[in-house]
Amino acid sequence: MTTTSEVPRWVTRSQAAEIANVHLRTVDNMLTDGRLTKHKNGFGRVLIDRFELERQMGPQDVMEPLR
């Protein structure tokens, strides 16, 4: 079983799509319309708070966390 400390807090757009079991374009739409907050790391990569994603999708829509 995976513990919370082993699950990454910040995920990429493609990881977010995998976690939420949606298409990458759906994640992009959620970032564009403000349902998700876009964060950038020091290298310009877009990161998404996994906890915010899970709140937005609801517990029934979220897949197993990434390992």
C-alpha positions, 0 to 999 in steps of 0.5 A: 500500500502506498502512503501519502508521503510516497505520493508526489504532491506536484504532478505534470499535466500528463500525470494529472490526466492519468491520475484523473483518468481523463484526456490531457486536453481535459486537464488543459481545459481545466487549467485554462478555465481556472478549475485548476491552478497552474504552477511553474517550477524553475524550469518553466514546467507546468505543475499541478497540485495533486490535492487540488486535482483530487478535490476538483475531480471528486474521490470517485473519479481519481485513480490510484496514485502514481508510484 
